[in-house]
Amino acid sequence: MAKPAITNQIRTLRFMAGEMTQAELGERIGVTRQTIAAIEAGKYSPTLEAAFRIAQVFGKPLDDVFQWQG
């Protein structure tokens, strides 16, 4: 199986943010817990809007949250 082109630090950032749950993050950006789980696992690439919202929740630049393995 090919390695996902986009990797992320969401799980680490959630842990550092007081162990925020996937459901809490999803609620804050307007998606379901399942969507956050899929993005975190690299099974789904977020929309650009969702990616920016996730970065904003953690107060991080986009490339601190998501990495492109082109």
C-alpha positions in Angstrom: 0.0 0.0 0.0 1.3 3.5 -0.9 2.2 5.8 1.9 -0.3 8.7 2.3 0.8 11.8 0.5 -0.4 14.0 3.4 0.6 13.2 7.0 -0.4 15.1 10.0 0.3 15.9 13.7 -3.3 16.1 14.8 -3.1 13.3 17.4 0.0 14.9 19.0 -1.6 18.3 18.9 -4.8 17.0 20.5 -2.8 15.4 23.3 -0.9 18.6 23.9 -4.1 20.6 24.0 -5.3 19.0 27.2 -6.1 15.6 25.6 -8.8 17.1 23.4 -11.0 14.3 21.9 -11.6 13.7 18.3 -15.3 14.6 18.9 -14.3 18.0 20.5 -12.0 18.9 17.6 -14.7 17.9 15.1 -17.3 20.0 16.9 -15.0 23.0 16.9 -14.4 22.8 13.1 -17.9 21.5 12.1 -17.2 17.9 11.1 -17.9 14.6 12.8 -15.6 12.6 15.1 -15.4 10.0 12.3 -14.1 12.5 9.9 -11.4 13.6 12.4 -10.5 10.0 12.9 -10.1 9.3 9.2 -8.0 12.5 8.6 -5.8 11.6 11.6 -5.3 8.1 10.3 -4.4 9.4 6.8 -7.4 7.6 5.2 -9.0 10.9 4.2 -7.5 14.3 3.1 -9.3 17.2 4.6 -10.7 20.0 2.5 -8.5 23.1 2.5 -11.1 24.9 4.7 -11.1 22.0 7.3 -7.3 21.9 7.3 -7.0 25.7 8.0 -9.7 25.4 10.7 -7.8 22.5 12.4 -4.6 24.6 12.3 -6.5 27.6 13.7 -7.9 25.5 16.6 -4.3 24.7 17.7 -2.9 28.1 16.9 -0.4 26.6 14.5 0.6 27.3 10.9 -0.8 24.8 8.4 2.5 23.2 7.7 3.0 22.5 11.5 -0.2 20.4 11.3 0.0 18.8 7.8 3.0 17.7 5.9 3.0 17.0 2.1 5.1 14.0 1.2 5.1 14.7 -2.6 
